[in-house]
Amino acid sequence: MGFLIKFAATGLLGAITLVGIHIYVMGAESSSRILYPLQSFFYEKTIVCTGDTDNRLKALNSYAINELGTLDVQLAYIDLNADLTVCESGFGRLFSAEKKRRFRVASVTKLITADAILSLVDSGSLSLDSQLGDIFFEIKAPVDLRVKKITIKQLLNHSAGFDREINKDDLMEDATHWCPTNISYLDNISLDFTPGDKTRYSNVAYCILGAVITRITRVPYPEYIEKKYFQKYSSLDFAKSSLIKNEVAPDIRFDEYYNDNSLENLNYHSIESSAGLVANAGELALLLRELIDKEGLTLLSGDSPQDCNIHNFYQCYGFAFYKYQKRNQKHTYFIHGGYLPGSMALVVADKNGKVLVFVGSGAPQKPMTGKINFYLKALDYFDSKQH
């Protein structure tokens, strides 16, 4: 009898949760925020893990649901022995035909673009010191002569002269953005600082890198990336204006800036090489481990500026990741996060071969602290795994 009562109560609350989802889909943002604690209770019950013998990755999944603001979550961890542990939450997992859901990984896309560039450098097709003026004949008489001298290295490590705090980095919202289809527009811009003088995170820099790949290989960026990476890891794809197969829908209820229209108005072509990929966390972790372990230049390569503070997030960029150390510790983490409207991602790696990947559908419930607190929790998990 007790079982039946419990079953009925669970069913009733589950129905309430589904109603909440329906309300959210219909655009009642405030109502969906109110219902989130109830939904999170049920979503936490859907967590399924493989290989998580100490339940620590499951605990991180729970934290993402209850504190970060992501109901649908995937977490993947690869240890020193290259063994994969995966946790996942979400009702959609039960109905996905291939049981391999995928999420928008946002700026984590830059890791794949960086690897493609570094591979071209290793092959001799390109140099880290190659300059834009030598790659693009379209750059003829720039009003800012520094533009022609921007190097591949400076684009990779976000020191190319683009500062989105000064000039809006509008790749996502401007349907007519000049990059990557109109490189000659670089003749008309003035850089925000002298390339190499400092670092400022830039989506435009990685859009240009996508155009570099197209120019050097003579293959459109999406086709080149698909051939190089997608054949082995089939969950990888490019986001479109509508959801692709097995893609988890973004959840923007906690986003203070973007709305449903933002998802439709994203300039998907412009963000292909900076924030355009969709992937399954497990496959993405396996791919990144492979790229970190390869010979030659890797995603962990590249010195950071000497004056950067390695104890702060988002400062000490190499060729792909930024480096971070906890205070009073010497262990270096290589980190890259990402956000698109209603979608979050995080990658943590180290030189020992450990890789942690998080992808989730949602936005931080606490805009100022939610993401950083989750990063710190992810690092705690990373530290807890001694193998």
Secondary structure by P-SEA (a helix, b strand, c coil): caaaaaaaaaaaaaaaaaaaaaaaaacaaaaaaaaaaaaaaaaaaaccccccccaaaaaaaaaaacccccccbbbbbbccccbbbbbbccccccccccccccccccccaaaaaaaaaaaaaaaccccccccccccccccccccccccccccaaaaaacccccccccccccccccccccccccccccccccccccccccccccaaaaaaaaaaaaaaacccaaaaaaaacccccccbbbbcccccccbbbbbccccccccaaaaaacccccccccccccccaaaaaaaaaaaaacccccccccccccccccccccccccccbbbbbcccccbbbbbcccccccccbbbbbcccbbbbbbbbcccccccccaaaaaaaaaaaaaaaccc
